Amino acid sequence: MKYDVVVVGGRIGGSSASIFASRNGAEVLMIEKNQEIGTPVQCAEATSSRTFKTLEIEPSPQYIRSEIKGADIYAPDGTHGHLEGGYAEGYILERKVFDKQLAIEAAKAGTEIMVKTRVKNLLKKDGQVCGVVAKHMGRSIEIKADVVIAADGVESKVAQMAGLNTNQTPKTLGSCAQYEMVGLKTDPHYLKFYFGQKIAPKGYAWIFPKGDNVANVGVGIRSNTETAYYYLKKFTSSMDATPVELNVGGVPVSGPVEKTYTDGLMIVGDAAGQVEPFTGGGVHITAHCGRVAGEVAAKAVEREDYSGNFLKKYEKQWKNEIGKDLKESLKYRKILDKLSDEEINILAQFLKKQDLKSISKMSMLGFVKEYPQFLKLLKDIL
Ligand SMILES: Cc1cc2nc3c(=O)[nH]c(=O)nc-3n(C[C@H](O)[C@H](O)[C@H](O)COP(=O)(O)OP(=O)(O)OC[C@H]3O[C@@H](n4cnc5c(N)ncnc54)[C@H](O)[C@@H]3O)c2cc1C
């Protein structure tokens, strides 16, 4: 078997890369280890309109559970801030449907897909990746490819087989646990975020509504004393609602891996650490980077140049387009790590009184005079 491009992983990263490699003329095979694309879900399912623009698809009622108009944010003492529109706008997806629909889009663009097929190894020639060894229904298959795209998620093994360092540790990962709950009376158009060391150490808890009193309720933490599941149980213990699904998973929240390409291979999405470190949001970034990787792969095929020297165009482009946002987001995550509950409360009370778009120098000066420990932090934020 021989393809121009083999994509490993069949969710957002894999499908977006496949769609754009296929549309640009490459012969593509996408390989997914699970029997069905889109399950099990490991996501709170929030995304912004950027995802649809990037993928050139319409936000369809087929996979949109709720349209989000804003967000409510709670400090540990209950101080509450409300955001309307702007960055807080977006959608709650039904990812089981969305991910499969993206794979259908890839197939329509010409991608062949193998499910229940696990990539076990890479083929290499003179140090250059030139295909994969996969296992399907107990049978081992060699599949040659000019370019391999590793979109195999946070536990990626494929990039490591190519010699790239994508290793995540408990320190670099956020640990998440989430219920999809039924019976929760919450506004279907607003996200809720809860901060505090007792609720979600070095992270936050969320309620993302899916309409009809159904919501994703979860916690993401960075702590090794108790598990995310422990905090989830605690957070939901007083809710008059019942779970119909439990998801647990890790999110790479420490910025992208050092190098996202090598001879014959590119890495995309969670496998490359392409996630906003502060929010843990990876859907729109993965779609973006998947698209860039797919387009660069197709160009490499056209030029018959699969070297790392050519594929580095991928890294250059995604860094140019979203690298700065990821760096900023990491800065905010590091700030949050350092704040005590009391400091979060003080900051929330200050921000609540301000018009966030135009915090005046005078009000900042007054605040810092009263609480000098925030001087560096406010300098960083503003
Ligand atoms: C609990 C939780 C909540 C989240 N909530 C949000 C949110 O609300 N909004 C948001 O934007 N982001 C969220 N994220 C992050 C987001 O889900 C990910 O960033 C995004 O799904 C990454 O997509 P991906 O395609 O890179 O990887 P994945 O979705 O992990 O897909 C990788 C695929 O590769 C397959 N695979 C792995 N190894 C192999 C192999 N050897 N052979 C074949 N196939 C293989 C896997 O089966 C899987 O289907 C959340 C993450 C978690 C854990």
The ligand as an ORCA input file, in Angstrom:
! r2SCAN-3c Opt
* xyz 0 1
  C     -11.832     16.908     29.683
  C     -11.369     17.776     28.553
  C     -12.126     18.873     28.219
  C     -11.744     19.667     27.122
  N     -12.565     20.697     26.776
  C     -12.269     21.456     25.705
  C     -13.169     22.485     25.274
  O     -14.244     22.679     25.833
  N     -12.806     23.226     24.192
  C     -11.652     23.015     23.509
  O     -11.369     23.752     22.554
  N     -10.793     22.041     23.902
  C     -11.077     21.235     24.951
  N     -10.241     20.210     25.308
  C      -9.060     19.958     24.467
  C      -9.481     19.317     23.137
  O     -10.378     18.246     23.379
  C      -8.249     18.793     22.381
  O      -7.299     19.831     22.308
  C      -8.585     18.322     20.964
  O      -9.612     17.374     20.981
  C      -7.326     17.703     20.343
  O      -7.641     17.041     19.150
  P      -6.584     16.065     18.477
  O      -7.193     15.663     17.174
  O      -5.241     16.675     18.480
  O      -6.454     14.827     19.456
  P      -7.503     13.759     19.964
  O      -8.876     14.326     20.019
  O      -6.937     13.175     21.196
  O      -7.495     12.646     18.826
  C      -6.422     11.758     18.654
  C      -6.953     10.530     17.903
  O      -5.851      9.692     17.568
  C      -6.216      8.347     17.762
  N      -4.967      7.586     17.953
  C      -4.082      7.683     18.977
  N      -3.035      6.848     18.794
  C      -3.269      6.207     17.620
  C      -2.551      5.217     16.894
  N      -1.382      4.721     17.339
  N      -3.069      4.754     15.732
  C      -4.266      5.252     15.270
  N      -4.983      6.200     15.911
  C      -4.501      6.672     17.073
  C      -7.096      8.397     19.021
  O      -7.923      7.248     19.112
  C      -7.903      9.678     18.757
  O      -9.086      9.427     18.035
  C     -10.576     19.384     26.386
  C      -9.792     18.286     26.748
  C     -10.183     17.477     27.812
  C      -9.348     16.273     28.167
*
